[in-house]
Amino acid sequence: MRVKPKSTQFHQGREWGKVALIAAVVIYLALVLLLPTLYVFIGAFSRGISPFFATLTSFDFTQAVRLTALAVGVAVPLNVVFGLCAAWVIARRRFRGRTLLLSIIDLPFSISPIVAGLMLVSLYGRNGLLSNILQFLDIKIIFSFPGIALATMMGGMPFVAREVIPILEEVGTQEEEAAKTLGAGEWEIFWRVTLPSIRWGLFYGVVLTTARAMGEYGAIAVVSSNLIGRSQTLTLYVEEAYRNYDSQSAFAAAVVLAALAGATLVIKEFFERRTRIKNEESLEE
């Protein structure tokens, strides 16, 4: 009987190992992501196209979309400004507490959104730390739009800073110092030197921030009164519709969120590719 060489057996074992790993990944993705997503799309169109579009044109849905868009429109620009400022300070300055500041920026990555919502309530709620000041100024934050905007901002806070910091550190300060030597002001240096070098990373961070803002649920569920047509975002609309056994409407809204997520992935891939090409060009130079 002919015995296969050990090298052949070893290579065959490696091939079988690769196949097994790929199969395990595919099965895992199918069970966790692909099949649930397919089920949502089937549920959205199970009664035909007309009920699907009827949901998209209903008052409750359009109000939820409007509130979500408002929250995103407030949270994303503020997070971009904060992220740029934080990235600039962290990348360009060495100071005591720098590591602590980085940890605070990363806090939304590690803390549960529900806990983040409770933190906002404990600070801005009726019995919160700032309740007396807010009552004196007649400002309502929790169970109103400002609370929803704050919850949305907390979830997307780290992305811009975390994308821009490595780029600023990699680019260095030589071009900025050269521009300053030639007499350029701080704003001129930022717009003409710094911003072009970080633009793809910045756009990537904006895309991630927007995606997180659109899909925020946990913190908003805590700080929002979830009044239909008034203080209900799109994610809360999905939860409310499904809980009330209106699964078709819930699936239709979920399809909209899934489509937005898909568009975000496409844009994310585009910016990742542009950033990679830019880095390769910088290394070649």
Phi, psi and chi 1 to 4 in degrees:
 res  aa     phi    psi   chi1   chi2   chi3   chi4
   1 MET       -  134.7 -175.7  177.2   68.1      -
   2 ARG   -83.7  128.6 -173.9  177.6  179.1 -178.6
   3 VAL  -100.3  130.8 -179.9      -      -      -
   4 LYS   -68.8  141.5  -67.3 -177.4  179.6 -179.6
   5 PRO   -58.9  152.2  -20.6   31.0      -      -
   6 LYS   -63.4  -34.4  -69.8 -175.2  177.8 -179.5
   7 SER   -63.7  -39.7   59.3      -      -      -
   8 THR   -65.5  -43.2  -56.5      -      -      -
   9 GLN   -62.1  -38.2  -66.1  178.0   -2.8      -
  10 PHE   -65.0  -44.8  175.7   74.7      -      -
  11 HIS   -65.8  -39.2  -73.9  -60.6      -      -
  12 GLN   -63.5  -39.5  -73.1 -178.7  -12.2      -
  13 GLY   -63.2  -38.7      -      -      -      -
  14 ARG   -65.8  -41.2  -70.7 -174.1   60.0 -177.6
  15 GLU   -62.8  -43.8  -69.4  -61.8  -36.6      -
  16 TRP   -64.5  -35.9  -82.4  110.0      -      -
  17 GLY   -63.9  -41.5      -      -      -      -
  18 LYS   -63.0  -44.4  -70.1  179.7 -179.1  179.0
  19 VAL   -61.8  -42.1  171.4      -      -      -
  20 ALA   -64.3  -41.6      -      -      -      -
  21 LEU   -64.9  -44.0  -74.1  173.8      -      -
  22 ILE   -62.7  -43.3  -67.0  172.1      -      -
  23 ALA   -62.6  -40.3      -      -      -      -
  24 ALA   -64.5  -40.6      -      -      -      -
  25 VAL   -65.3  -44.6  170.1      -      -      -
  26 VAL   -63.3  -44.0  170.7      -      -      -
  27 ILE   -63.1  -42.9  -67.4  171.8      -      -
  28 TYR   -61.8  -47.8 -179.9   82.4      -      -
  29 LEU   -63.0  -37.8  -72.1  175.5      -      -
  30 ALA   -64.6  -43.3      -      -      -      -
  31 LEU   -73.6  -37.4  -67.0  175.3      -      -
  32 VAL   -89.8  -34.0  175.0      -      -      -
  33 LEU  -121.7  -54.9 -178.1   63.0      -      -
  34 LEU   -67.6  -50.0  -61.6  179.2      -      -
  35 LEU   -64.8  -44.6  -71.1  178.7      -      -
  36 PRO   -60.2  -39.7  -26.0   35.8      -      -
  37 THR   -64.5  -43.2  -57.0      -      -      -
  38 LEU   -61.9  -39.6 -179.1   61.7      -      -
  39 TYR   -63.5  -38.3 -179.5   74.6      -      -
  40 VAL   -63.4  -44.9  167.2      -      -      -
  41 PHE   -65.6  -40.0  -84.5   81.6      -      -
  42 ILE   -63.8  -42.4  -68.1  173.9      -      -
  43 GLY   -64.9  -34.1      -      -      -      -
  44 ALA   -68.0  -34.8      -      -      -      -
  45 PHE  -109.6   15.8  -63.8   98.5      -      -
  46 SER   -64.6  -29.3   59.9      -      -      -
  47 ARG  -101.8    9.3  -59.1  176.5 -172.6  174.2
  48 GLY   107.1  177.9      -      -      -      -
  49 ILE   -78.2  -34.5  -63.6  178.3      -      -
  50 SER   -59.6  -49.1  -63.5      -      -      -
  51 PRO   -61.5  -32.3  -23.5   34.6      -      -
  52 PHE   -62.4  -49.7  174.4   79.3      -      -
  53 PHE   -71.8  -26.8  -75.9  105.6      -      -
  54 ALA   -63.7  -38.2      -      -      -      -
  55 THR   -65.1  -42.2  -61.5      -      -      -
  56 LEU   -68.2  -21.3  -60.0 -169.8      -      -
  57 THR  -103.6    2.1   55.5      -      -      -
  58 SER   -71.5  156.4   65.4      -      -      -
  59 PHE   -64.1  -44.8  174.7   79.0      -      -
  60 ASP   -61.6  -42.0  -65.4  -16.7      -      -
  61 PHE   -67.2  -47.8  178.5   84.7      -      -
  62 THR   -62.7  -35.7   53.9      -      -      -
  63 GLN   -67.7  -38.1  -73.6  -63.0  103.5      -
  64 ALA   -64.4  -41.5      -      -      -      -
  65 VAL   -64.1  -42.1  171.5      -      -      -
  66 ARG   -62.5  -44.7 -173.6 -177.5   71.2   84.7
  67 LEU   -65.9  -39.7 -175.6   58.9      -      -
  68 THR   -62.6  -43.7  -59.0      -      -      -
  69 ALA   -63.4  -38.7      -      -      -      -
  70 LEU   -63.9  -44.6  -76.0  174.5      -      -
  71 ALA   -62.9  -43.1      -      -      -      -
  72 VAL   -64.7  -41.5  171.5      -      -      -
  73 GLY   -63.8  -28.4      -      -      -      -
  74 VAL   -85.9  -45.5  170.4      -      -      -
  75 ALA   -70.5  -43.5      -      -      -      -
  76 VAL   -65.3  -51.0  172.4      -      -      -
  77 PRO   -58.5  -41.3  -24.1   34.4      -      -
  78 LEU   -65.9  -38.8  -69.0  176.6      -      -
  79 ASN   -67.4  -33.7  -83.3  -23.0      -      -
  80 VAL   -65.7  -46.2  169.9      -      -      -
  81 VAL   -62.0  -47.1  172.8      -      -      -
  82 PHE   -62.1  -44.3  166.6   78.6      -      -
  83 GLY   -62.5  -40.8      -      -      -      -
  84 LEU   -65.7  -44.1  -77.5  173.5      -      -
  85 CYS   -63.5  -46.1  -66.2      -      -      -
  86 ALA   -63.9  -42.4      -      -      -      -
  87 ALA   -63.2  -41.1      -      -      -      -
  88 TRP   -63.3  -46.7  177.8  -89.6      -      -
  89 VAL   -64.2  -44.7  170.5      -      -      -
  90 ILE   -70.6  -39.4  -68.3  171.1      -      -
  91 ALA   -80.1  -28.7      -      -      -      -
  92 ARG  -104.2   -8.8  -67.0  -70.6 -175.4 -100.9
  93 ARG  -127.5  146.5  -61.0  -73.3 -174.7  -89.7
  94 ARG  -115.1  115.6  -68.4  -64.8 -179.8  -92.0
  95 PHE  -146.4  161.2   53.7   91.0      -      -
  96 ARG   -70.0  130.7 -174.2  173.7  -62.2  176.2
  97 GLY    96.2    6.1      -      -      -      -
  98 ARG   -62.2  -44.4 -178.1  175.1  179.5  -89.5
  99 THR   -63.7  -38.8  -55.9      -      -      -
 100 LEU   -64.1  -40.9  176.9   61.4      -      -
 101 LEU   -62.5  -41.3  179.9   57.8      -      -
 102 LEU   -61.8  -40.7  -85.6  170.0      -      -
 103 SER   -65.2  -39.3  -59.3      -      -      -
 104 ILE   -65.9  -40.0  -66.4  173.4      -      -
 105 ILE   -63.3  -37.3  -69.2  173.9      -      -
 106 ASP   -80.3   -4.4  -71.2  -20.1      -      -
 107 LEU   -54.9  -42.3 -163.5   60.2      -      -
 108 PRO   -61.0  -20.8  -26.7   36.4      -      -
 109 PHE   -70.4  -32.3  -74.8  143.4      -      -
 110 SER  -103.6  -20.3   57.2      -      -      -
 111 ILE   -94.5  144.9 -164.8  170.2      -      -
 112 SER   -67.4  139.9  168.5      -      -      -
 113 PRO   -57.7  -33.5  -26.0   34.7      -      -
 114 ILE   -61.3  -44.2  -61.4  -69.0      -      -
 115 VAL   -64.0  -38.5  175.7      -      -      -
 116 ALA   -61.2  -41.0      -      -      -      -
 117 GLY   -63.8  -41.3      -      -      -      -
 118 LEU   -64.4  -35.0  -70.6  173.6      -      -
 119 MET   -61.7  -42.9  -70.2  165.7   59.2      -
 120 LEU   -64.6  -40.8  -68.8  174.5      -      -
 121 VAL   -64.6  -41.6  171.6      -      -      -
 122 SER   -67.4  -19.1   65.1      -      -      -
 123 LEU   -97.0  -44.9 -173.4   61.7      -      -
 124 TYR  -110.2   -0.3  -58.8  108.2      -      -
 125 GLY   -73.7 -180.0      -      -      -      -
 126 ARG   -59.5  -37.7  179.8  177.6  -63.4  177.6
 127 ASN  -108.2   21.9  -61.4  -43.5      -      -
 128 GLY   -79.6 -179.8      -      -      -      -
 129 LEU   -64.2  -35.6 -149.8   59.6      -      -
 130 LEU  -104.4   19.0  -57.8  177.5      -      -
 131 SER   -62.4  -41.4   59.2      -      -      -
 132 ASN   -63.7  -41.8  -67.0  -28.2      -      -
 133 ILE   -66.1  -43.7  -62.0  174.4      -      -
 134 LEU   -66.1  -38.4  -65.8  174.6      -      -
 135 GLN   -67.1  -38.8  -72.2  176.7   11.2      -
 136 PHE   -63.4  -39.1  177.1   76.4      -      -
 137 LEU   -85.7   -2.0  -62.9  174.3      -      -
 138 ASP    56.3   48.0 -165.7   23.0      -      -
 139 ILE  -114.6  128.3  -62.7  174.2      -      -
 140 LYS  -112.0  123.6 -174.5  178.6 -178.4 -179.0
 141 ILE  -111.0  -54.9  -66.7  179.5      -      -
 142 ILE   -72.8  142.3  -58.4  -58.4      -      -
 143 PHE    64.1   31.2  -58.4  140.1      -      -
 144 SER  -150.5  179.5   61.9      -      -      -
 145 PHE   -61.9  -40.6  177.4   74.8      -      -
 146 PRO   -55.8  -38.0  -27.9   36.6      -      -
 147 GLY   -65.3  -40.0      -      -      -      -
 148 ILE   -63.6  -42.3  -64.9  173.6      -      -
 149 ALA   -64.2  -41.8      -      -      -      -
 150 LEU   -63.7  -42.8  -77.8  172.5      -      -
 151 ALA   -63.4  -39.1      -      -      -      -
 152 THR   -66.6  -39.8  -53.3      -      -      -
 153 MET   -64.8  -40.0  -72.4  168.9   57.6      -
 154 MET   -61.9  -40.3  -77.1 -169.4   68.7      -
 155 GLY   -66.3  -36.2      -      -      -      -
 156 GLY  -101.3    9.9      -      -      -      -
 157 MET   -59.9  -41.7 -175.7  179.8   67.2      -
 158 PRO   -79.2  -19.8   -7.8   23.8      -      -
 159 PHE   -64.6  -48.3  -67.7  102.4      -      -
 160 VAL   -63.1  -47.5  170.8      -      -      -
 161 ALA   -60.6  -43.8      -      -      -      -
 162 ARG   -69.3  -25.5  -91.9  -54.6  180.0 -176.1
 163 GLU   -83.5  -32.5  -68.5  -60.2  -36.2      -
 164 VAL   -86.5  -34.5  173.1      -      -      -
 165 ILE   -54.8  -51.6  -72.1  171.4      -      -
 166 PRO   -60.7  -35.0  -19.9   32.1      -      -
 167 ILE   -68.7  -43.3  -60.4  175.3      -      -
 168 LEU   -61.6  -40.2  -76.8  174.2      -      -
 169 GLU   -68.0  -35.7  -68.9  177.2  -19.0      -
 170 GLU   -72.9  -40.1 -177.9 -180.0   -5.1      -
 171 VAL   -66.9  -37.9  169.2      -      -      -
 172 GLY    81.1 -170.0      -      -      -      -
 173 THR  -115.7    6.9   60.7      -      -      -
 174 GLN   -62.8  -47.9  -65.7  178.9   -6.1      -
 175 GLU   -66.0  -38.6  -65.4 -178.0   -1.3      -
 176 GLU   -65.3  -41.9  -64.7  170.6    2.9      -
 177 GLU   -66.9  -35.9  -69.1  174.0   -6.5      -
 178 ALA   -64.9  -42.4      -      -      -      -
 179 ALA   -64.2  -38.0      -      -      -      -
 180 LYS   -67.0  -36.4 -169.6  173.5 -177.1  178.6
 181 THR   -63.8  -34.8  -56.6      -      -      -
 182 LEU   -78.6   -0.4  -65.1  173.1      -      -
 183 GLY   101.5    8.7      -      -      -      -
 184 ALA   -74.0  144.2      -      -      -      -
 185 GLY   -81.1  174.3      -      -      -      -
 186 GLU   -61.4  -47.5  -67.1  -66.3  -24.0      -
 187 TRP   -66.2  -38.4  -81.1  107.9      -      -
 188 GLU   -65.1  -38.9 -168.5  174.6    6.4      -
 189 ILE   -63.5  -42.1  -67.9  172.6      -      -
 190 PHE   -63.9  -48.6  174.6   77.2      -      -
 191 TRP   -72.2  -34.7  -72.9  108.5      -      -
 192 ARG  -100.2  -21.8  -65.0 -168.8  177.0 -174.2
 193 VAL  -115.2  -55.5  179.0      -      -      -
 194 THR   -71.8  -50.9  -53.2      -      -      -
 195 LEU   -59.7  -45.0 -171.1   59.8      -      -
 196 PRO   -59.7  -30.6  -26.2   36.3      -      -
 197 SER   -78.2  -21.1   63.9      -      -      -
 198 ILE  -112.8    4.6   65.1  171.8      -      -
 199 ARG   -61.0  -39.5   63.6 -177.1 -175.5  -83.7
 200 TRP   -72.1  -39.1  -64.5  115.7      -      -
 201 GLY   -65.2  -37.2      -      -      -      -
 202 LEU   -64.7  -46.0  173.8   60.9      -      -
 203 PHE   -60.8  -39.6  -70.5  152.8      -      -
 204 TYR   -62.4  -43.4 -176.3   33.9      -      -
 205 GLY   -64.0  -37.3      -      -      -      -
 206 VAL   -64.7  -41.0  171.1      -      -      -
 207 VAL   -62.1  -46.1  169.1      -      -      -
 208 LEU   -64.8  -39.7  -67.0  177.8      -      -
 209 THR   -63.0  -42.6  -56.0      -      -      -
 210 THR   -64.7  -42.6  -55.7      -      -      -
 211 ALA   -62.0  -43.1      -      -      -      -
 212 ARG   -66.4  -38.5  177.1   61.4 -175.2  -92.1
 213 ALA   -65.2  -41.2      -      -      -      -
 214 MET   -66.4  -33.6  -70.6 -172.2  -60.9      -
 215 GLY   -98.1    6.6      -      -      -      -
 216 GLU   -63.9  132.1 -178.1   60.7   49.3      -
 217 TYR  -132.1  -54.4  169.8   76.9      -      -
 218 GLY   -57.3  -53.3      -      -      -      -
 219 ALA   -66.1  -38.6      -      -      -      -
 220 ILE   -65.9  -37.3  -67.4  177.9      -      -
 221 ALA   -61.2  -28.5      -      -      -      -
 222 VAL   -81.2  -42.7  175.8      -      -      -
 223 VAL   -91.4  -10.2  -57.0      -      -      -
 224 SER   -99.2  145.8  171.3      -      -      -
 225 SER   -77.6  -10.2   54.8      -      -      -
 226 ASN    56.4   42.3 -163.2   14.5      -      -
 227 LEU   -82.7  125.2  -64.5  176.8      -      -
 228 ILE   -61.3  128.0  -61.5  173.9      -      -
 229 GLY    82.1   -3.6      -      -      -      -
 230 ARG  -127.1  -54.1  -66.5 -177.8   59.4 -174.1
 231 SER  -129.1   37.4   59.4      -      -      -
 232 GLN  -116.0  116.7 -171.1  176.8   71.6      -
 233 THR   -82.2  177.7   60.1      -      -      -
 234 LEU   -65.8  -38.3 -162.8   52.1      -      -
 235 THR   -67.8  -38.3   50.7      -      -      -
 236 LEU   -67.8  -33.1  -64.9 -179.7      -      -
 237 TYR   -62.0  -43.0  175.6   89.2      -      -
 238 VAL   -60.6  -47.8  173.0      -      -      -
 239 GLU   -63.6  -42.7 -170.0  -93.2  -17.9      -
 240 GLU   -66.8  -43.7 -177.4   73.8   17.1      -
 241 ALA   -64.2  -42.9      -      -      -      -
 242 TYR   -67.9  -37.0 -167.2   79.5      -      -
 243 ARG   -67.4  -28.2 -168.4  172.6   59.9 -178.1
 244 ASN   -92.4   17.1  -68.8  -28.0      -      -
 245 TYR    65.3   21.0  -56.5  101.6      -      -
 246 ASP   -98.3   67.3 -172.8    6.2      -      -
 247 SER   -64.8  -32.1   57.9      -      -      -
 248 GLN   -62.7  -44.6 -157.5  -81.1  -28.6      -
 249 SER   -65.9  -40.1  -63.8      -      -      -
 250 ALA   -62.2  -43.6      -      -      -      -
 251 PHE   -67.9  -37.0  -73.2  145.5      -      -
 252 ALA   -62.7  -44.9      -      -      -      -
 253 ALA   -65.6  -37.2      -      -      -      -
 254 ALA   -65.1  -35.2      -      -      -      -
 255 VAL   -63.1  -40.6  164.3      -      -      -
 256 VAL   -61.3  -45.6  173.3      -      -      -
 257 LEU   -63.4  -39.0  -74.0  171.1      -      -
 258 ALA   -65.7  -38.9      -      -      -      -
 259 ALA   -64.5  -40.8      -      -      -      -
 260 LEU   -63.7  -39.6  -67.9  172.7      -      -
 261 ALA   -64.6  -40.5      -      -      -      -
 262 GLY   -62.5  -43.4      -      -      -      -
 263 ALA   -61.8  -38.1      -      -      -      -
 264 THR   -63.5  -40.2  -58.3      -      -      -
 265 LEU   -63.2  -40.0  -72.6  175.0      -      -
 266 VAL   -63.5  -47.0  172.6      -      -      -
 267 ILE   -63.9  -40.7  -61.2  171.8      -      -
 268 LYS   -59.7  -44.2  171.5  178.2  171.4  -70.6
 269 GLU   -63.9  -38.4  176.8   62.5   25.8      -
 270 PHE   -62.1  -47.5  170.0   76.0      -      -
 271 PHE   -69.4  -35.5  -75.0  131.1      -      -
 272 GLU   -61.2  -42.9  -81.9 -175.2  -22.3      -
 273 ARG   -65.8  -42.7 -172.4  169.4  -61.5  178.4
 274 ARG   -64.0  -40.6  -69.1  -66.9  -57.1  179.3
 275 THR   -64.6  -40.6  -56.6      -      -      -
 276 ARG   -64.8  -42.7 -172.5  164.4   55.4 -110.5
 277 ILE   -63.8  -41.5  -66.9  172.3      -      -
 278 LYS   -63.1  -41.2 -176.5   67.1  176.3  178.8
 279 ASN   -65.4  -39.8  -67.7  -23.2      -      -
 280 GLU   -64.5  -40.0  -68.9  175.2   -5.1      -
 281 GLU   -64.7  -38.8  -69.2  175.1   -6.8      -
 282 SER   -65.4  -39.4  -60.0      -      -      -
 283 LEU   -66.2  -38.2  -69.6  175.0      -      -
 284 GLU   -65.7  -37.0  -70.7  176.4   -1.4      -
 285 GLU   -70.1      -  -67.7  174.9   -0.8      -
